[in-house]
Amino acid sequence: MPQPPPAPRPIAVFDLDGTLVRGDSFTHFTRALLRRSPWRAVAAILCVPVLAPLYALHPTRRRAFALLLRLATIGLPPHRFAALATEFAAERTSEGNRIPHTVDRARAHLAAGDRVVVATSCAEPLAAAICRELGLAPVDVIASRLTASRTGMRPLPACRGVRKVERIRAAGITGPITHAYTDSSVDLPLLTAAAHRYLIDPSPTHLTRIHTRLGPTYVVLRSTEPSTP
């Protein structure tokens, strides 16, 4: 008698910033790169009157950040950029920056044999380095991509919103998403695709947006609560 097919392996998808670590990792990294060199820091300060209005508006924010990223990385070889990202990851995962209850959940999913995916708008190779520092191995890291040029690193379309789900599927992860963890309503497409939804210390604004779209179909996890899935 033929054996029934094995049950599909559960898939748990985690956002990175605000979910596993606090703050915007790649923005902090870009600032650190600017501070490494006096001339870069001075140039960034001189650009503030031009970039600040662009950064304040959502439609032009990506353009402003792209200009800062180029300024921070012009003349920096890709292998050196990757090495600096690895060094910076240790700082980003210090005790005060990591979010322990969510990291514990990711580790519990790994221990249970689940497929764990970290899908983030943070760029490679920083996202992968942070996951290594958090002890989350092996996980699938799906992150925003950069392209190197003589004028510095240029960001490609970010891995966020509906594009995050598209990137997960394009990576060959086609099974049902069992669990999704995020702090942000930007991840509504991911939450919609998941069977079980977890919000990590969400702000009132993000919580309201998610509740309006999905109703009470999620679990809010606060830092003071137990971390067992």
C-alpha positions as CSV (number, residue, x, y, z in Angstrom):
1,M,0.0,0.0,0.0
2,P,1.5,3.4,-1.0
3,Q,2.7,5.6,1.9
4,P,1.0,9.0,2.2
5,P,3.2,11.9,1.2
6,P,5.0,13.6,4.0
7,A,3.5,16.6,5.6
8,P,4.9,19.9,4.1
9,R,7.7,21.4,6.1
10,P,6.4,24.4,8.0
11,I,7.8,27.8,6.8
12,A,8.4,30.6,9.2
13,V,9.2,34.0,7.8
14,F,10.8,36.8,9.9
15,D,11.3,40.4,9.1
16,L,14.7,41.7,10.4
17,D,14.6,45.3,11.5
18,G,12.2,45.9,14.3
19,T,11.6,42.1,14.6
20,L,15.0,40.4,15.3
21,V,17.0,43.6,15.9
22,R,16.1,47.1,16.8
23,G,16.2,50.0,14.4
24,D,17.1,50.3,10.7
25,S,20.3,48.3,10.3
26,F,21.3,49.5,6.9
27,T,20.7,53.1,7.7
28,H,23.0,52.8,10.8
29,F,25.6,51.0,8.6
30,T,25.5,53.7,6.0
31,R,26.0,56.4,8.7
32,A,28.9,54.3,10.1
33,L,30.5,54.2,6.7
34,L,30.2,58.0,6.3
35,R,31.8,58.5,9.8
36,R,34.8,56.3,8.8
37,S,36.2,59.0,6.6
38,P,36.4,62.7,7.5
39,W,35.9,63.8,3.9
40,R,32.8,61.6,3.5
41,A,31.4,63.0,6.8
42,V,32.0,66.6,5.7
43,A,30.5,66.0,2.3
44,A,27.4,64.4,3.9
45,I,26.9,67.4,6.2
46,L,27.2,69.8,3.2
47,C,24.6,67.8,1.4
48,V,22.1,68.0,4.2
49,P,20.3,71.1,2.9
50,V,19.6,69.3,-0.3
51,L,18.9,65.8,1.0
52,A,16.8,66.7,4.0
53,P,13.7,67.8,2.0
54,L,14.0,64.8,-0.2
55,Y,14.3,62.4,2.8
56,A,11.3,64.0,4.5
57,L,9.0,63.0,1.6
58,H,8.2,59.3,1.0
59,P,8.2,59.5,-2.8
60,T,11.8,60.9,-2.8
61,R,13.2,59.3,0.3
62,R,14.7,56.4,-1.6
63,R,16.5,58.8,-3.9
64,A,18.0,60.7,-1.0
65,F,19.2,57.5,0.7
66,A,20.7,56.3,-2.6
67,L,22.8,59.5,-2.9
68,L,24.0,59.0,0.7
69,L,24.8,55.4,0.0
70,R,26.9,56.4,-3.0
71,L,28.7,59.0,-1.0
72,A,29.4,56.4,1.7
73,T,30.7,53.7,-0.7
74,I,32.4,55.5,-3.6
75,G,35.9,54.0,-4.0
76,L,35.0,51.1,-1.6
77,P,35.7,47.7,-3.3
78,P,32.8,45.2,-2.9
79,H,35.0,42.8,-0.8
80,R,35.9,45.6,1.6
81,F,32.2,46.6,1.8
82,A,31.3,43.0,2.7
83,A,34.1,42.9,5.3
84,L,32.9,46.1,7.0
85,A,29.3,44.8,7.0
86,T,30.5,41.7,8.8
87,E,32.3,43.8,11.4
88,F,29.2,46.1,11.8
89,A,26.9,43.1,12.3
90,A,28.6,42.3,15.6
91,E,27.6,45.8,16.9
92,R,24.0,45.5,15.6
93,T,23.5,42.2,17.4
94,S,24.8,43.3,20.8
95,E,22.6,42.6,23.8
96,G,20.9,46.0,23.6
97,N,20.1,45.8,19.9
98,R,18.7,42.3,19.5
99,I,15.1,41.5,20.3
100,P,15.5,38.3,22.4
101,H,12.0,36.9,22.4
102,T,11.8,36.9,18.6
103,V,15.3,35.5,18.2
104,D,14.3,32.7,20.6
105,R,11.3,32.0,18.4
106,A,13.4,31.8,15.3
107,R,15.8,29.4,17.0
108,A,12.8,27.3,18.2
109,H,11.5,27.0,14.7
110,L,14.9,25.9,13.5
111,A,15.1,23.3,16.3
112,A,11.7,22.0,15.3
113,G,12.9,21.4,11.7
114,D,11.0,24.3,10.2
115,R,12.3,26.2,7.2
116,V,13.2,29.7,8.5
117,V,13.3,32.6,6.2
118,V,14.6,36.1,7.0
119,A,13.1,38.5,4.4
120,T,14.1,42.1,4.8
121,S,14.7,45.4,3.1
122,C,18.1,45.5,4.7
123,A,20.8,44.9,2.1
124,E,23.1,42.0,1.5
125,P,25.6,41.3,2.8
126,L,24.7,43.0,6.1
127,A,21.4,41.0,6.6
128,A,23.3,37.7,6.2
129,A,26.0,38.8,8.6
130,I,23.5,39.9,11.2
131,C,21.7,36.5,11.0
132,R,25.0,34.7,11.5
133,E,25.8,36.8,14.5
134,L,22.4,36.0,15.9
135,G,23.2,32.3,15.6
136,L,20.4,31.8,13.1
137,A,21.9,29.1,10.9
138,P,20.9,27.7,8.5
139,V,18.3,30.3,7.5
140,D,17.3,31.5,4.0
141,V,18.2,35.2,3.8
142,I,16.2,37.2,1.2
143,A,17.4,40.8,1.3
144,S,17.5,43.9,-0.8
145,R,20.2,43.9,-3.5
146,L,22.9,46.3,-4.3
147,T,25.0,46.8,-7.5
148,A,28.5,48.0,-7.4
149,S,29.8,50.8,-9.7
150,R,32.7,53.2,-9.9
151,T,30.5,55.8,-8.2
152,G,29.6,53.5,-5.2
153,M,26.9,51.0,-4.4
154,R,23.5,51.6,-5.9
155,P,20.3,50.0,-4.4
156,L,18.0,47.9,-6.5
157,P,14.3,47.9,-5.8
158,A,13.9,47.1,-2.1
159,C,12.7,43.8,-0.7
160,R,9.6,45.2,1.0
161,G,5.8,45.1,0.7
162,V,4.5,42.8,-2.0
163,R,7.9,42.5,-3.5
164,K,9.1,40.7,-0.4
165,V,6.5,37.9,-1.0
166,E,7.5,37.8,-4.7
167,R,11.1,37.4,-3.8
168,I,10.3,34.6,-1.4
169,R,8.5,32.7,-4.1
170,A,11.2,33.5,-6.7
171,A,13.7,31.9,-4.4
172,G,11.9,28.6,-4.8
173,I,10.1,28.8,-1.4
174,T,6.7,28.0,-2.8
175,G,5.0,26.2,0.0
176,P,2.4,27.7,2.3
177,I,3.8,30.3,4.7
178,T,3.0,28.9,8.1
179,H,4.2,31.7,10.4
180,A,5.0,35.4,9.7
181,Y,6.7,37.7,12.2
182,T,7.0,41.5,11.7
183,D,6.6,44.8,13.4
184,S,5.3,46.7,10.4
185,S,2.2,47.2,8.4
186,V,4.4,47.4,5.3
187,D,4.5,43.6,5.6
188,L,0.7,43.3,5.2
189,P,1.2,41.2,2.0
190,L,3.4,38.8,4.0
191,L,0.9,38.7,6.8
192,T,-2.0,38.1,4.4
193,A,-0.1,35.1,2.9
194,A,0.6,33.5,6.3
195,A,-1.6,31.1,8.3
196,H,-0.3,32.4,11.7
197,R,0.6,36.1,12.1
198,Y,2.7,37.6,14.8
199,L,3.3,41.3,15.5
200,I,6.4,42.2,17.3
201,D,6.0,45.2,19.6
202,P,4.0,47.0,17.0
203,S,3.4,50.8,17.2
204,P,-0.2,51.9,17.6
205,T,-0.2,53.2,14.0
206,H,1.0,49.9,12.5
207,L,-1.3,47.9,14.8
208,T,-4.3,50.0,13.6
209,R,-3.4,49.5,10.0
210,I,-3.0,45.8,10.3
211,H,-6.2,45.4,12.4
212,T,-8.2,47.4,9.8
213,R,-7.0,45.1,7.0
214,L,-6.9,41.7,8.7
215,G,-9.1,42.0,11.8
216,P,-8.2,40.2,15.0
217,T,-6.3,37.4,13.2
218,Y,-2.9,38.0,14.7
219,V,-1.0,37.6,17.9
220,V,0.8,40.6,19.4
221,L,4.1,39.6,21.0
222,R,5.6,42.0,23.5
223,S,9.2,42.0,24.8
224,T,8.1,40.9,28.3
225,E,6.1,37.9,27.2
226,P,7.3,34.3,26.8
227,S,8.9,33.4,23.5
228,T,7.9,29.8,22.9
229,P,6.1,29.4,19.6
